[in-house]
Amino acid sequence: MIQRVIWIVLDSVGMGALPDAGDFGDAGANTIAHTAQACGGLELPRLRSLGYGNIDGMQGVEPVAQPMGAYGRLQECSKGKDTTIGHWEMIGIHTKEPFPTYPQGFPHEVMEEFLRLTGCKGYLGNCVASGTQIIQELGEEHEKTGFPIIYTSADSVFQIAASEAVIPPEELYEICRKARQLLTGAHNVARVIARPFIREGSTYVRTANRRDFSRQPSGENLLSYMKAAGMHVAAVGKIEDIFDGVGITEAIHTKDNMDGMDQTLAYMTSIPSGLIFTNLVEFDSKWGHRRDALGYGKGLEEFDERLAEVLEAMGEQDLLVITADHGCDPTYQGTDHTREYVPVLWYSKAKEFKAGVNLHTGDTFGDMGQTIADLLGVRRLAIGRSRREELFHEYV
C-alpha cells in the first residue's frame, strides 16, 4: 500500500504545443525537443529507463524496450500557462478565467496606492520587461534613488526588484506583502514576486533570495485534504509560496535545483509518509526565460544524475511522480512561458505496481492529484481522473 508520494515538478519542462497553443502565441513550441536539438542530444539514462522517451509525442528522448515506470502526458484545462495555474490544476483547482495581466504596465491608481501602503517615495519601471535586462537598465538609477523597480511579464505577476544593498531582502519581502494586500479584486494577480539582486563589478545579478507571494487558492484541494487528515505535506522550493502556505505542514526554500534535490532526499529520511512536493525552478528561471538552451540541457542531465539517489532511497510503499507545470521553450521567440503538454512519469517498487504502462494523454493535470488522493485515501478532487487501477494490480 502506498504511504508516501515524492512528487517532483521540473518547472517549465514541457513536451510540445497543446492544440490551443496558437491562441497563446505558442504554436510550434516544444521545450524538450528543441533543447535536445540545440544540445546535439540529451543523456538522460534514468528518465529514459522510467519511460520518458516512450511517452506519446515525445521528441528528443529515445524510448527504451522495457520501461520501469508508467508514463503519459497531460494537457492543461485551465486558462493559462504559468506556474500558479499549472500547480493549482495539479491539486484539483480548475482556473476557468485567466488571471489579470498588464501589457501596458499597472494602472496609475494601483501604483499610487502601492506608494501609500509601502511608504516608498517612488518607483522605477512599471512596464513589461525581462527581469535580467531591466536590472541592467535601471540598476544604477535604483541605487541612486532607492526606488524599487516594478515590472511584469506576459504572466499575471507584479515583480519588485531591488538591490540587497539598497533594500535588504526582509524589507523587500515586507513591501511585497503590502503589495499582495493591495492586489485584490480585479487586480488579484497570481503572484507578487520579490527579485533581490546584487552588483558584481559593472553588472547586476539576481540572487537566490527570490520569494513569491501568491493569491490564496481555494481550500478544496489535495493538500488541504491531506493536512486535514493529519498527513505530512512537505514543500521543497517555491511550493509553499505557490500555494500561499495552504495545506502545507512543513517547508524549506532552496537556492537552486541541486539544493532542491538535497532537501528532497533529506525529507525522504525524515518524513516516512504523506507527500514530499518539490519544485525545481532553475529550468524556468535560469534557462527557460533567459533562452539558454545549452544550460537547460545541462540542467536536465544534472537532474537525471541526482534522480539515481531518489530511486535508491525509495521504499516499497513509495510512489514517485515526475512532471512539469508548463513549457518555457528556450529556443522560442520572446522570453515567456509556452503552453505545452507536460510529461508524467510514475514509479514504485511496490509489487503491485504495473511497470511499462502507457497512460497516453489525459485531459487535465488534475489526473495526478486525483490519483494521489485515491491512493492515500483522502477526498476526491473536483477535477481529474484517478489512474490507480491502471498503475497497480489489485491495489488494497
Helices and strands as residue ranges (DSSP letters): E 4-10, G 21-24, H 31-39, H 45-50, G 52-54, E 70-74, H 83-90, H 108-118, E 124-128, H 131-145, E 149-152, E 157-163, H 169-182, G 185-187, E 191-200, E 203-206, E 211-214, H 222-228, E 233-236, H 239-242, E 250-252, H 257-270, E 274-280, H 282-282, I 283-288, H 293-313, E 318-323, E 342-347, E 358-362, H 366-376, H 388-391
